[in-house]
Amino acid sequence: MIETGDTGRTWLLSGASSSYALRLTERDELLHLHWGPRIPLAAAEALAAAPEPPVRGFESPLDGREEYPVEGGPRFVRPALSVRTPEVRGTEWVFADAAVDGDELRVGFTDPVHRLALTLHYRMRDDSDVIERWATVAHAGTDGPPLELLRADAAVWTLPARDSWRMSRLHGRWAAESRLVRTELTYGESVVSSRRGHTGHQHLPWVALDADGVATEESGEVYGCALGWSGSWRIGVQQLPDGIVQIAGGAGHDDSGLQLLAPGESYVTPVFAGLWSDAGFGGASRAWHAWQLAHVVPDARKVRPVLYNSWEAAGFDVTQEQQRVLAGRAAALGVELFVVDDAWFGRRTSDRAGLGDWTPNPDRFPDGLKPLADEVHALGMQFGIWVEPEMVNADSDLYRAHPDWVQNFPGRTRTEFRHQLVLNLARSDVREYLWEQLDALLSDTPIDYVKWDFNRSFTDAGWPGEDYPRKLWVEHVDGLYALIDRLRAAHPSVAFESCSGGGGRIDLGILSRTDQVWTSDNTDPLDRFAIQEGFSQIHPARVMAAWVTDSPNVQFNDRVSSLRLRFVSAMAGVLGVGGDLAAWSEAELAEARNWVDLYKEIRPVVQLGAQYRLRSPRGGLGAVQYVRGEESVVLMWLDRQRYEERPPALRLRGLDPSATYVCRDTGEVHHGSVLLHQGLRTGLRGDLDARVLRLRRA
C-alpha cells in the first residue's frame, strides 16, 4: 500500500508488517524519514514536519538523510550517481514529477545542465516486507555530447542512528561459498563486491545489519539488503559519525564505468531490495524466502524433481552406452530427471577443446542426443544437458571462425583459465549465434532441463572497435539475460539451472530467470551443512541444488561418510544424486531408493515450507526445520560425540503450542508447547550420525 501526504510531497509505503517513508523538501531534496515498524500516514507527516537538525561546521546538511545522494553540492558521502561530460561533473536536481501506479512509486528529477533525467522506483507489495528499489537514468537531450555514466547505484538504504551496528555477510571461495560471518561495523565504509564479471564465489551480494549486535536467530531487529545482478557489483556500507548507516549498491565495480548515454538513451539499474524484520535473522530469512517464491523465481510453487547428474561417473569419457546404463540405474532409484553433463558435444574429450560447438559429438552420439533422450523418457524420467554458452576453447570450430568474438585487448595476451576464453555477449552477433545453436538443440531433441555453467571470470574485458568498450561489463550481463529470456519464451517447458563452478553466480537477477542454482561444487556433507546455512540466510531451499556423491570424498578431503549422512545433507534443498551408480553395491542402491522415496514425501515441506535454523552446523549437533501447513520436517545431524555426552534436547520452532503432533515414523505423540520449550531427544549417537524427523499435527 502506498499513501501520499496532503502536500503531495510525503509518501508512505507499507507492507505486511513494516513501513517506509520519504519526503521532498521545498529545495527539491528527497529525504529519508522512516524504515521499520508499520506507522500511519499521520506519523510520516509528523516526521516530515519536524524541525531540521542543526548543522555544525564542516558537516553536510544532507549526508545521512538523502534517499539517493549524488555527486556535487554539499555532500561528502560516497555518491550513488556520478555523471561526467566534457564541461561539467556533478549533479543538481529539479523535481519533475511523482506517480503511484499500484504498488510502485516513481519520483522523477531533471538536471537542466546535464539534460539528465533520473527516476527513482520503489515497489512494496502488500504480502511482503521486501521493498524493491531501482533507478532509471536517461539523457533527456535531443542533441549534444553523450553523458558518461561512471556510477549509478540502484538504491541507497538509510538505517537510523544507533550506538553501534553489527554486519553479517557471506564470504568464501570456490568450494567454500556462502560462509556466514558477523563482525562489528566500523566507522567509514565497508565494501563487499565482485570485480570478476560475475557474482563470484567470494561474496554473495547481500548484507544484514542489527543494532548493537543483539539480534538472535529468532528475535531482534534486522535490516537486510540484496542486489539482483549477475555481473560485477559493489555494496558499500557506510557508518557516519552520528551512527546513521547508509547502504549503497549497484552494478559495476570501482572504475569499471557503466554506459555512455547518447541523447535519448537510458540506463536502468538492477533491483537492490531491502527488508526490515523484528523476528531476528531467521524471521528475515523466511521473509526473503517467501518473497522470492512469490515474486522472483519462475514457477516457484512447483516442486523440483530429483535429478541424477553423470559428471562424477563419466567425466570427459562420455559414451551413449555408458549413459544408458547410468540412466537405467538412476530410474531404479526413483530419480525423475537424468542429466548428461560435459563432453557430449563437439570434440570435447578434455577441457582443452570443444566449447562453443554445441552439436552432439558424432563419434559418441552418432544419431544425436534424441535416441538417448527418448530412452530416458521411456524410463519415466526427464532429460537434461549441461552447456557453457559464454565460453569457447581456442581449439574449436567457433574460435577458428571468429577469434574476434572473445573479450580481448588489442596487442595483449589472451588469458586462458581452464583452457577457455570468454565470449563477448554484449555483441549482438555473438548472442544470435548462441541463440541459433541452443534453439536448434532444444528444438531437435526433447530436452527438459539445461544446466548453464560459467567456469571462469573476466580478465581481458576489452571490446576492440567499440566507442565505449567499458560498457561490456554491463552489456555482457544484459546479453546473458536477454538470451536466457528468449530461450525460455521459445521453450517454456524447459527448466534452467544456473551454475558457475558451483556457487559463482547466485543472485536475485539470475534467480528471476532460472529454476534453481548449483550451490557449490563441494558435496562433502559436513562442508555442505555450513555452506547451506549461509545460503539460507537469503535464498530458499526450493532453489538450492544439493547432491549425494561418492564416499570417500576424494575431490576435497577424503572424508568417509555414510549414505545416511550424505542424503540428510542433500535433502535440505533440491535433492540430486551425482555418484558413480555403476560402482554402487546392491545394498547401497536399495538404501538410496529408500532415501529418495522419503525425500519425495517430505519434498513439498522442504522446498516450499518456512525454514527454521534450529542449531548452527559449527560443531556438535546441527539441525534445520521446515514447516508447511500441518506438516513439519526436521533434518538433524551430529558431527562428533565426545566423552559419551548425549546431544542436547532439540527445541523446535514454528509449531502451535496448543496442538499435539504425531511422529510419523514412531507414532509418538508430542505436545506443541513441550516441543517448543523443552524440546525432544534426537536419538543421535556417535560421529557423523543423522536423522530425519517427520511430524504431523494431530
C-alpha positions as CSV (number, residue, x, y, z in Angstrom):
1,M,0.0,0.0,0.0
2,I,1.3,3.5,-0.9
3,E,-0.1,6.6,0.6
4,T,0.6,10.2,-0.3
5,G,0.5,13.1,2.2
6,D,-1.7,16.2,1.9
7,T,1.1,18.3,0.4
8,G,1.8,15.7,-2.3
9,R,5.5,15.6,-1.1
10,T,5.4,12.9,1.5
11,W,5.0,9.2,0.7
12,L,4.4,6.2,2.9
13,L,4.9,2.6,1.7
14,S,3.5,-0.2,3.9
15,G,3.8,-3.9,3.6
16,A,2.9,-6.9,5.8
17,S,4.4,-5.5,9.0
18,S,6.7,-2.6,8.1
19,S,6.7,0.9,6.6
20,Y,9.0,3.1,4.6
21,A,8.6,6.9,4.4
22,L,10.3,9.7,2.4
23,R,9.6,13.4,1.7
24,L,10.6,16.0,-0.8
25,T,11.7,19.4,0.6
26,E,10.9,22.8,-0.8
27,R,14.5,22.7,-2.2
28,D,13.7,19.5,-4.1
29,E,15.8,17.3,-1.8
30,L,14.4,13.8,-1.4
31,L,15.0,12.9,2.2
32,H,14.5,9.6,4.1
33,L,12.1,9.6,7.1
34,H,11.5,6.1,8.3
35,W,12.2,2.4,7.7
36,G,10.9,0.0,10.3
37,P,7.6,-1.0,12.0
38,R,4.4,0.0,10.4
39,I,3.3,3.6,11.1
40,P,0.3,5.6,9.9
41,L,0.5,8.4,7.4
42,A,0.0,10.9,10.1
43,A,3.2,9.8,11.8
44,A,5.1,10.1,8.5
45,E,3.7,13.6,8.0
46,A,4.8,14.5,11.6
47,L,8.3,13.3,10.8
48,A,8.3,15.4,7.7
49,A,7.2,18.5,9.6
50,A,9.8,18.1,12.4
51,P,12.5,20.8,12.6
52,E,15.6,20.0,10.7
53,P,18.7,19.2,12.9
54,P,21.3,21.8,13.4
55,V,24.4,21.6,11.2
56,R,27.8,22.2,12.6
57,G,30.9,23.4,10.8
58,F,32.5,21.0,8.3
59,E,29.2,19.0,8.2
60,S,26.8,18.5,5.4
61,P,23.1,19.2,5.9
62,L,22.3,16.3,3.6
63,D,24.7,13.4,4.5
64,G,22.8,10.5,6.0
65,R,19.5,12.0,5.1
66,E,19.1,11.8,1.3
67,E,17.4,8.9,-0.4
68,Y,19.8,9.0,-3.3
69,P,23.0,11.1,-2.7
70,V,24.7,12.3,-5.9
71,E,28.0,13.8,-6.8
72,G,28.2,17.6,-6.3
73,G,27.0,20.2,-3.8
74,P,27.2,20.0,0.0
75,R,27.7,16.2,0.1
76,F,30.7,14.2,1.4
77,V,29.2,10.7,1.5
78,R,30.0,8.3,-1.4
79,P,27.7,9.3,-4.3
80,A,25.2,6.9,-5.7
81,L,25.3,8.7,-9.0
82,S,28.3,10.1,-10.9
83,V,28.0,11.6,-14.4
84,R,30.6,13.3,-16.5
85,T,30.5,15.5,-19.6
86,P,33.4,17.3,-21.2
87,E,32.2,20.6,-19.5
88,V,31.0,19.6,-16.0
89,R,30.8,16.9,-13.4
90,G,28.3,16.8,-10.6
91,T,24.5,17.0,-10.5
92,E,21.8,19.4,-9.3
93,W,18.2,18.2,-9.2
94,V,14.9,19.9,-10.0
95,F,11.9,17.9,-9.1
96,A,9.9,16.8,-12.2
97,D,7.0,14.6,-11.1
98,A,5.8,11.7,-8.9
99,A,3.4,9.0,-9.6
100,V,1.9,6.0,-7.8
101,D,1.0,3.0,-10.0
102,G,-0.4,0.2,-8.0
103,D,2.4,-1.0,-5.7
104,E,5.1,1.2,-7.4
105,L,6.1,4.8,-6.5
106,R,8.1,6.8,-9.0
107,V,9.8,10.0,-8.2
108,G,11.4,11.9,-11.1
109,F,14.0,14.7,-11.3
110,T,15.9,16.5,-14.0
111,D,19.3,18.3,-14.2
112,P,18.9,21.0,-16.9
113,V,22.7,21.5,-17.2
114,H,23.4,17.8,-17.9
115,R,20.0,17.4,-19.6
116,L,19.8,14.4,-17.4
117,A,16.6,12.7,-16.1
118,L,16.5,10.5,-13.0
119,T,13.6,8.3,-11.9
120,L,13.7,6.5,-8.5
121,H,11.5,3.5,-8.3
122,Y,10.0,1.9,-5.1
123,R,7.9,-1.2,-5.0
124,M,6.4,-2.7,-1.9
125,R,3.8,-5.4,-2.1
126,D,1.0,-5.9,0.5
127,D,2.0,-9.5,1.2
128,S,5.7,-8.8,1.9
129,D,8.1,-6.5,3.8
130,V,10.6,-6.6,1.0
131,I,11.0,-3.2,-0.8
132,E,12.3,-3.3,-4.4
133,R,14.2,-0.2,-5.4
134,W,15.9,0.7,-8.7
135,A,16.7,3.8,-10.8
136,T,16.4,4.9,-14.4
137,V,19.0,7.4,-15.7
138,A,18.3,9.0,-19.1
139,H,19.9,11.5,-21.4
140,A,17.0,13.8,-21.9
141,G,18.5,15.9,-24.6
142,T,17.9,15.7,-28.3
143,D,21.4,16.6,-29.4
144,G,24.8,17.4,-27.9
145,P,27.5,15.3,-26.4
146,P,26.9,12.0,-24.7
147,L,26.9,11.6,-20.9
148,E,29.4,9.3,-19.4
149,L,27.7,7.3,-16.6
150,L,30.5,6.5,-14.2
151,R,28.4,5.2,-11.4
152,A,24.7,4.6,-10.9
153,D,23.7,2.7,-7.9
154,A,20.3,1.0,-7.8
155,A,19.4,2.5,-4.4
156,V,20.8,3.8,-1.1
157,W,19.2,2.5,2.1
158,T,19.3,4.6,5.3
159,L,19.3,3.0,8.8
160,P,18.6,5.0,11.9
161,A,21.3,6.2,14.3
162,R,22.3,3.6,16.9
163,D,25.2,3.2,19.3
164,S,26.8,0.5,17.2
165,W,26.0,-1.9,14.4
166,R,26.9,-5.5,13.5
167,M,27.2,-6.5,9.9
168,S,26.5,-10.0,8.6
169,R,27.8,-11.1,5.2
170,L,28.5,-14.3,3.2
171,H,32.1,-14.7,2.1
172,G,34.1,-17.6,0.7
173,R,35.9,-19.0,-2.4
174,W,35.4,-21.9,-4.8
175,A,34.1,-25.0,-3.0
176,A,33.7,-23.0,0.2
177,E,31.0,-20.5,-0.7
178,S,28.4,-18.7,1.5
179,R,30.2,-18.9,4.8
180,L,28.4,-16.7,7.3
181,V,30.4,-14.1,9.2
182,R,29.2,-11.4,11.6
183,T,31.5,-8.5,12.6
184,E,31.1,-5.1,14.3
185,L,30.6,-2.4,11.7
186,T,33.3,0.2,12.0
187,Y,33.1,3.9,11.1
188,G,33.7,4.7,7.5
189,E,32.9,2.4,4.5
190,S,32.9,-1.3,4.5
191,V,32.7,-2.9,1.0
192,V,31.7,-6.3,-0.4
193,S,31.9,-6.6,-4.1
194,S,32.9,-8.6,-7.2
195,R,35.3,-7.4,-9.9
196,R,35.1,-10.6,-11.8
197,G,32.3,-10.0,-14.3
198,H,30.0,-12.5,-12.5
199,T,28.5,-12.6,-9.0
200,G,31.5,-14.5,-7.6
201,H,32.3,-17.2,-5.1
202,Q,33.9,-14.6,-2.7
203,H,30.8,-12.8,-1.7
204,L,27.1,-13.1,-2.2
205,P,25.5,-9.6,-2.9
206,W,23.8,-9.5,0.5
207,V,24.3,-7.8,3.8
208,A,22.4,-7.7,7.0
209,L,22.7,-5.3,10.0
210,D,21.5,-5.4,13.5
211,A,21.9,-2.6,16.0
212,D,24.3,-3.2,18.9
213,G,24.7,-6.8,17.9
214,V,21.8,-8.0,20.0
215,A,19.6,-9.8,17.4
216,T,19.4,-13.6,17.6
217,E,18.2,-16.2,15.3
218,E,14.5,-15.6,16.3
219,S,14.4,-12.2,17.9
220,G,15.5,-8.6,17.4
221,E,15.5,-6.0,14.6
222,V,17.4,-6.9,11.4
223,Y,17.8,-4.9,8.2
224,G,18.9,-6.8,5.1
225,C,19.7,-5.7,1.5
226,A,20.3,-7.9,-1.6
227,L,21.3,-7.0,-5.1
228,G,19.8,-8.6,-8.2
229,W,22.8,-8.5,-10.6
230,S,24.9,-11.3,-12.1
231,G,28.0,-9.3,-13.2
232,S,30.5,-7.2,-11.3
233,W,28.8,-5.4,-8.4
234,R,29.5,-3.3,-5.3
235,I,27.7,-2.8,-2.0
236,G,29.2,-0.2,0.3
237,V,28.1,0.1,3.9
238,Q,29.0,3.5,5.4
239,Q,28.6,4.3,9.1
240,L,28.6,8.1,9.7
241,P,29.9,9.7,12.8
242,D,26.4,10.1,14.3
243,G,25.7,6.4,14.0
244,I,23.5,6.6,10.9
245,V,24.3,3.9,8.3
246,Q,23.8,4.1,4.6
247,I,24.0,1.1,2.3
248,A,24.6,1.8,-1.4
249,G,24.5,-1.0,-4.0
250,G,24.6,-1.4,-7.8
251,A,26.2,-2.9,-10.8
252,G,29.8,-2.4,-11.7
253,H,32.9,-2.3,-9.6
254,D,35.1,0.7,-8.8
255,D,36.3,2.4,-12.0
256,S,34.6,-0.1,-14.3
257,G,32.3,2.6,-15.8
258,L,28.8,1.8,-16.9
259,Q,27.5,3.4,-20.0
260,L,28.0,6.3,-22.5
261,L,24.5,7.7,-22.9
262,A,23.7,9.4,-26.2
263,P,20.7,11.7,-26.5
264,G,17.5,9.7,-25.9
265,E,19.3,6.7,-24.4
266,S,18.7,5.5,-20.8
267,Y,20.2,3.0,-18.3
268,V,18.0,1.0,-15.9
269,T,19.8,-0.3,-12.8
270,P,19.2,-3.7,-11.3
271,V,17.0,-4.1,-8.3
272,F,18.5,-3.5,-4.9
273,A,16.0,-5.0,-2.5
274,G,15.7,-4.2,1.2
275,L,13.9,-5.8,4.2
276,W,13.2,-4.9,7.8
277,S,12.3,-7.6,10.3
278,D,11.7,-7.7,14.1
279,A,11.9,-11.5,14.2
280,G,15.7,-11.9,14.1
281,F,17.8,-13.4,11.4
282,G,15.5,-16.4,11.0
283,G,12.5,-14.2,10.5
284,A,14.3,-12.1,8.0
285,S,15.4,-15.2,6.0
286,R,11.8,-16.5,5.9
287,A,10.6,-13.2,4.7
288,W,13.2,-13.2,1.9
289,H,12.3,-16.8,1.0
290,A,8.6,-16.1,0.8
291,W,9.1,-13.0,-1.4
292,Q,11.4,-14.9,-3.8
293,L,8.9,-17.8,-4.1
294,A,6.0,-15.4,-4.7
295,H,7.6,-12.7,-6.9
296,V,11.1,-13.7,-8.2
297,V,11.7,-17.4,-9.0
298,P,9.7,-18.7,-12.1
299,D,7.1,-21.3,-11.3
300,A,8.3,-21.4,-7.8
301,R,5.3,-23.2,-6.4
302,K,6.1,-26.3,-8.5
303,V,8.5,-28.6,-6.6
304,R,11.7,-29.5,-8.4
305,P,12.4,-33.1,-9.4
306,V,15.1,-35.4,-8.0
307,L,17.9,-35.5,-10.5
308,Y,20.9,-37.6,-11.4
309,N,23.9,-35.9,-13.0
310,S,26.5,-38.1,-14.7
311,W,29.6,-35.9,-14.3
312,E,31.3,-37.7,-11.5
313,A,30.7,-41.1,-13.0
314,A,31.8,-40.2,-16.6
315,G,34.0,-37.0,-16.5
316,F,35.0,-36.4,-20.1
317,D,34.8,-40.1,-21.1
318,V,31.1,-40.0,-22.1
319,T,29.6,-42.7,-24.3
320,Q,26.0,-43.3,-25.3
321,E,26.0,-46.9,-23.9
322,Q,27.5,-45.7,-20.6
323,Q,24.8,-43.0,-20.2
324,R,22.1,-45.6,-21.0
325,V,23.4,-47.9,-18.2
326,L,23.6,-44.9,-15.7
327,A,20.0,-43.9,-16.7
328,G,18.7,-47.3,-16.0
329,R,20.3,-47.4,-12.6
330,A,19.0,-43.8,-11.8
331,A,15.5,-44.7,-12.8
332,A,15.6,-47.7,-10.5
333,L,16.4,-45.3,-7.6
334,G,13.3,-43.3,-8.4
335,V,15.2,-40.4,-10.0
336,E,13.0,-38.1,-12.0
337,L,15.5,-36.1,-14.1
338,F,18.6,-37.6,-15.8
339,V,21.3,-35.1,-16.8
340,V,24.2,-35.6,-19.3
341,D,26.9,-33.3,-18.1
342,D,30.0,-32.2,-20.0
343,A,31.6,-33.8,-23.1
344,W,28.5,-34.7,-25.2
345,F,29.3,-32.1,-27.9
346,G,32.0,-31.0,-30.4
347,R,35.5,-32.5,-30.0
348,R,35.1,-32.4,-26.2
349,T,37.4,-35.2,-25.0
350,S,39.1,-32.9,-22.4
351,D,38.8,-29.4,-21.1
352,R,41.1,-28.2,-23.9
353,A,38.6,-28.4,-26.8
354,G,35.1,-28.2,-28.0
355,L,33.5,-25.3,-26.0
356,G,31.5,-23.2,-28.5
357,D,30.5,-26.1,-30.8
358,W,27.0,-27.0,-29.4
359,T,26.3,-30.0,-31.6
360,P,26.4,-33.6,-30.4
361,N,29.8,-35.4,-30.8
362,P,29.2,-37.7,-33.8
363,D,31.5,-40.4,-32.5
364,R,29.8,-40.6,-29.2
365,F,26.3,-39.9,-30.3
366,P,26.2,-40.8,-34.0
367,D,22.4,-40.3,-34.2
368,G,22.4,-37.2,-32.0
369,L,21.0,-37.0,-28.4
370,K,17.5,-37.8,-29.3
371,P,17.8,-41.6,-29.0
372,L,19.2,-41.3,-25.5
373,A,16.6,-38.7,-24.6
374,D,13.8,-40.9,-25.9
375,E,15.1,-43.9,-23.8
376,V,15.4,-41.7,-20.7
377,H,11.8,-40.6,-21.2
378,A,10.7,-44.2,-21.7
379,L,12.2,-44.9,-18.3
380,G,9.9,-42.3,-16.8
381,M,12.5,-39.6,-16.3
382,Q,13.0,-36.1,-17.8
383,F,16.1,-35.5,-19.8
384,G,18.7,-32.7,-19.3
385,I,22.0,-31.5,-20.6
386,W,24.9,-29.3,-19.5
387,V,26.1,-26.3,-21.5
388,E,28.5,-23.4,-21.1
389,P,27.5,-21.0,-23.8
390,E,29.5,-17.9,-22.7
391,M,32.8,-19.8,-23.1
392,V,34.9,-21.0,-26.0
393,N,38.1,-23.1,-26.4
394,A,40.8,-21.9,-28.8
395,D,40.5,-25.5,-30.2
396,S,37.0,-25.2,-31.5
397,D,35.3,-24.5,-34.8
398,L,33.7,-21.4,-33.4
399,Y,37.0,-19.8,-32.3
400,R,38.8,-20.7,-35.6
401,A,36.0,-18.9,-37.4
402,H,35.5,-15.9,-35.1
403,P,38.6,-15.2,-32.9
404,D,37.4,-11.6,-32.6
405,W,34.2,-12.7,-30.7
406,V,36.1,-13.1,-27.4
407,Q,36.7,-10.4,-24.9
408,N,40.2,-9.1,-25.6
409,F,42.5,-6.1,-25.6
410,P,44.4,-5.5,-28.9
411,G,48.1,-6.5,-28.6
412,R,47.6,-8.2,-25.3
413,T,47.9,-11.8,-24.4
414,R,44.5,-13.5,-24.3
415,T,44.4,-15.1,-20.8
416,E,43.1,-18.6,-20.6
417,F,41.6,-20.1,-17.5
418,R,40.7,-23.8,-17.7
419,H,41.9,-23.5,-21.3
420,Q,38.9,-21.3,-22.2
421,L,38.2,-17.7,-23.2
422,V,35.1,-15.6,-22.6
423,L,32.8,-14.8,-25.5
424,N,31.5,-11.2,-25.6
425,L,27.8,-11.5,-25.1
426,A,27.5,-7.7,-25.4
427,R,27.8,-8.3,-29.2
428,S,24.6,-9.0,-30.9
429,D,26.2,-11.3,-33.5
430,V,27.6,-13.5,-30.6
431,R,24.1,-13.6,-29.0
432,E,22.5,-14.5,-32.3
433,Y,24.9,-17.4,-32.9
434,L,24.3,-18.8,-29.5
435,W,20.6,-18.4,-29.9
436,E,20.6,-20.3,-33.2
437,Q,22.8,-23.1,-31.7
438,L,20.8,-23.5,-28.5
439,D,17.4,-23.1,-30.1
440,A,18.2,-25.8,-32.6
441,L,19.4,-28.1,-29.8
442,L,16.2,-27.6,-27.8
443,S,14.1,-27.9,-30.9
444,D,15.7,-31.1,-32.3
445,T,16.0,-33.0,-29.0
446,P,13.2,-33.4,-26.3
447,I,15.2,-31.7,-23.6
448,D,13.5,-30.8,-20.3
449,Y,16.4,-29.1,-18.4
450,V,19.5,-27.1,-19.1
451,K,22.4,-26.7,-16.6
452,W,24.0,-23.4,-17.7
453,D,27.6,-23.2,-16.4
454,F,30.2,-20.4,-16.3
455,N,33.6,-21.7,-15.3
456,R,35.9,-18.6,-15.3
457,S,36.0,-14.9,-14.5
458,F,36.6,-12.0,-16.8
459,T,40.3,-11.0,-17.2
460,D,40.5,-9.3,-20.6
461,A,37.3,-7.3,-20.7
462,G,38.1,-5.5,-23.9
463,W,36.0,-4.8,-26.9
464,P,38.1,-3.7,-29.8
465,G,36.4,-1.2,-32.2
466,E,33.7,-0.2,-29.7
467,D,33.5,3.5,-29.0
468,Y,32.9,2.9,-25.2
469,P,34.3,-0.6,-24.5
470,R,33.7,-0.2,-20.8
471,K,30.0,-0.9,-21.3
472,L,30.9,-4.6,-21.8
473,W,30.8,-5.0,-18.0
474,V,27.1,-4.3,-18.1
475,E,26.0,-5.3,-21.6
476,H,27.5,-8.8,-21.3
477,V,25.1,-9.5,-18.4
478,D,22.2,-7.8,-20.2
479,G,23.0,-10.0,-23.2
480,L,23.1,-13.1,-21.0
481,Y,19.7,-12.2,-19.5
482,A,18.2,-11.5,-23.0
483,L,19.5,-14.8,-24.3
484,I,18.0,-16.8,-21.4
485,D,14.7,-14.9,-21.6
486,R,14.5,-15.6,-25.3
487,L,15.2,-19.3,-24.9
488,R,12.6,-19.6,-22.1
489,A,10.0,-17.8,-24.1
490,A,10.6,-20.1,-27.1
491,H,10.8,-23.3,-24.9
492,P,8.6,-22.6,-21.9
493,S,8.7,-26.2,-20.7
494,V,12.5,-26.3,-20.3
495,A,13.9,-25.6,-16.8
496,F,17.2,-23.9,-16.3
497,E,19.8,-24.2,-13.6
498,S,22.5,-21.5,-13.0
499,C,26.0,-22.8,-12.2
500,S,29.4,-21.1,-12.1
501,G,31.9,-23.6,-10.9
502,G,29.5,-24.2,-8.1
503,G,28.1,-21.0,-6.4
504,G,29.8,-18.4,-8.5
505,R,26.6,-16.9,-10.0
506,I,23.9,-16.8,-7.3
507,D,21.8,-13.6,-7.0
508,L,18.3,-12.3,-7.4
509,G,18.9,-11.4,-11.0
510,I,19.8,-14.9,-12.3
511,L,17.1,-16.4,-10.0
512,S,14.4,-14.3,-11.7
513,R,15.1,-16.4,-14.9
514,T,16.3,-19.8,-13.7
515,D,14.6,-22.5,-11.7
516,Q,17.4,-23.4,-9.3
517,V,21.1,-22.8,-8.7
518,W,24.1,-25.1,-8.1
519,T,25.2,-24.1,-4.6
520,S,28.7,-25.4,-4.6
521,D,31.0,-28.0,-6.3
522,N,31.8,-29.2,-2.8
523,T,29.4,-32.0,-2.0
524,D,31.0,-33.2,1.3
525,P,28.0,-33.4,3.7
526,L,29.7,-31.6,6.6
527,D,31.0,-28.8,4.4
528,R,27.7,-28.5,2.7
529,F,25.8,-28.1,6.0
530,A,27.8,-24.9,6.6
531,I,27.5,-23.7,3.0
532,Q,23.8,-24.3,3.1
533,E,23.4,-22.4,6.4
534,G,24.9,-19.3,4.7
535,F,22.9,-19.8,1.5
536,S,19.6,-20.0,3.6
537,Q,20.2,-16.5,5.0
538,I,18.8,-15.1,1.8
539,H,17.7,-17.8,-0.6
540,P,15.1,-20.6,-0.1
541,A,15.6,-24.4,-0.2
542,R,13.4,-24.5,-3.3
543,V,16.3,-23.2,-5.5
544,M,19.3,-24.9,-3.7
545,A,20.5,-27.9,-5.6
546,A,22.4,-30.5,-3.4
547,W,23.8,-33.8,-4.4
548,V,24.7,-37.2,-2.8
549,T,28.1,-38.2,-4.2
550,D,30.6,-41.0,-3.5
551,S,32.4,-41.7,-0.3
552,P,35.3,-41.2,0.4
553,N,35.1,-37.6,-1.0
554,V,38.4,-37.9,-2.9
555,Q,37.9,-34.5,-4.6
556,F,38.1,-32.4,-1.4
557,N,39.1,-34.1,1.8
558,D,38.9,-38.0,1.6
559,R,36.3,-37.9,4.3
560,V,34.3,-41.2,4.7
561,S,30.6,-40.6,5.4
562,S,27.6,-42.8,5.5
563,L,24.9,-42.8,2.8
564,R,22.6,-41.7,5.6
565,L,24.6,-38.5,6.3
566,R,25.0,-37.7,2.7
567,F,21.3,-37.9,2.0
568,V,20.3,-36.0,5.0
569,S,22.6,-33.2,4.0
570,A,21.3,-33.1,0.4
571,M,17.7,-33.4,1.4
572,A,17.9,-29.9,2.8
573,G,17.3,-28.5,-0.7
574,V,16.6,-29.8,-4.2
575,L,17.9,-33.4,-4.0
576,G,20.2,-34.8,-6.6
577,V,22.5,-37.8,-6.9
578,G,25.9,-37.4,-8.5
579,G,27.9,-40.5,-7.6
580,D,29.0,-43.3,-9.9
581,L,26.0,-45.6,-9.7
582,A,27.7,-48.2,-11.7
583,A,30.1,-48.7,-8.7
584,W,27.4,-48.7,-6.0
585,S,26.6,-52.1,-4.4
586,E,23.1,-53.5,-4.4
587,A,22.8,-52.7,-0.7
588,E,23.7,-49.1,-1.4
589,L,21.3,-48.8,-4.3
590,A,18.5,-50.3,-2.1
591,E,19.2,-47.8,0.7
592,A,19.4,-44.9,-1.7
593,R,16.0,-45.9,-3.1
594,N,14.5,-45.7,0.3
595,W,16.0,-42.2,0.9
596,V,14.7,-41.0,-2.5
597,D,11.2,-42.3,-1.6
598,L,11.4,-40.5,1.7
599,Y,12.5,-37.3,0.1
600,K,9.6,-37.3,-2.3
601,E,7.3,-37.5,0.7
602,I,8.9,-34.5,2.5
603,R,9.7,-32.5,-0.6
604,P,6.7,-30.1,-0.5
605,V,7.5,-29.2,3.1
606,V,11.3,-28.8,2.5
607,Q,11.1,-26.9,-0.8
608,L,8.0,-24.7,-0.1
609,G,7.8,-24.5,3.7
610,A,9.1,-22.0,6.2
611,Q,12.6,-22.8,7.3
612,Y,14.0,-22.6,10.8
613,R,17.7,-23.0,11.5
614,L,17.5,-24.7,14.9
615,R,21.2,-25.2,15.5
616,S,24.2,-23.9,13.6
617,P,26.4,-26.6,11.9
618,R,29.5,-25.3,13.6
619,G,30.3,-28.3,15.7
620,G,28.3,-30.9,17.6
621,L,24.6,-31.1,17.0
622,G,23.1,-29.3,14.0
623,A,19.5,-29.1,12.8
624,V,17.2,-27.3,10.4
625,Q,13.4,-27.5,10.4
626,Y,10.7,-26.9,7.8
627,V,7.1,-26.1,8.5
628,R,4.2,-26.1,5.9
629,G,0.6,-26.3,7.0
630,E,0.1,-29.3,9.3
631,E,3.4,-30.9,8.4
632,S,6.9,-30.3,9.9
633,V,10.2,-31.9,8.9
634,V,13.5,-31.8,10.9
635,L,16.9,-32.7,9.5
636,M,19.4,-33.3,12.2
637,W,23.0,-34.5,12.4
638,L,25.8,-35.0,14.9
639,D,29.3,-34.4,13.5
640,R,31.1,-35.7,16.6
641,Q,30.5,-37.0,20.0
642,R,32.9,-36.7,23.0
643,Y,33.1,-38.3,26.4
644,E,29.9,-40.2,25.8
645,E,28.0,-36.9,26.0
646,R,24.4,-37.1,24.7
647,P,23.4,-34.4,22.3
648,P,21.2,-31.7,23.9
649,A,17.5,-31.8,23.5
650,L,16.4,-30.1,20.3
651,R,13.9,-27.3,20.7
652,L,11.6,-26.9,17.6
653,R,10.1,-23.7,16.1
654,G,7.1,-22.7,14.1
655,L,4.6,-25.0,15.8
656,D,1.3,-24.4,17.6
657,P,1.9,-24.6,21.3
658,S,-1.7,-25.7,21.9
659,A,-1.6,-28.5,19.4
660,T,-0.3,-32.1,19.6
661,Y,2.0,-33.6,17.0
662,V,2.4,-37.2,15.9
663,C,5.8,-38.5,14.8
664,R,5.1,-40.2,11.5
665,D,7.8,-42.8,11.9
666,T,7.2,-43.9,15.5
667,G,3.7,-42.9,16.3
668,E,4.8,-41.0,19.4
669,V,2.6,-38.0,20.4
670,H,4.2,-34.7,21.4
671,H,2.6,-31.6,22.8
672,G,3.5,-28.5,20.8
673,S,4.4,-26.5,24.0
674,V,6.8,-29.2,25.0
675,L,8.5,-29.4,21.6
676,L,8.9,-25.6,21.6
677,H,10.2,-25.1,25.2
678,Q,11.6,-28.5,26.4
679,G,12.5,-30.0,23.0
680,L,13.0,-33.6,22.2
681,R,15.8,-36.1,22.3
682,T,17.4,-36.6,18.9
683,G,18.4,-40.3,19.2
684,L,21.7,-39.5,17.5
685,R,24.7,-41.3,18.7
686,G,28.3,-41.4,17.5
687,D,30.2,-39.3,15.0
688,L,28.5,-38.4,11.7
689,D,25.1,-39.7,12.7
690,A,22.0,-38.1,11.1
691,R,18.2,-38.5,11.2
692,V,15.0,-37.2,9.5
693,L,12.1,-36.5,11.8
694,R,8.5,-36.1,10.4
695,L,5.8,-34.6,12.5
696,R,2.1,-34.0,11.6
697,R,-0.4,-32.0,13.6
698,A,-2.9,-34.4,15.2
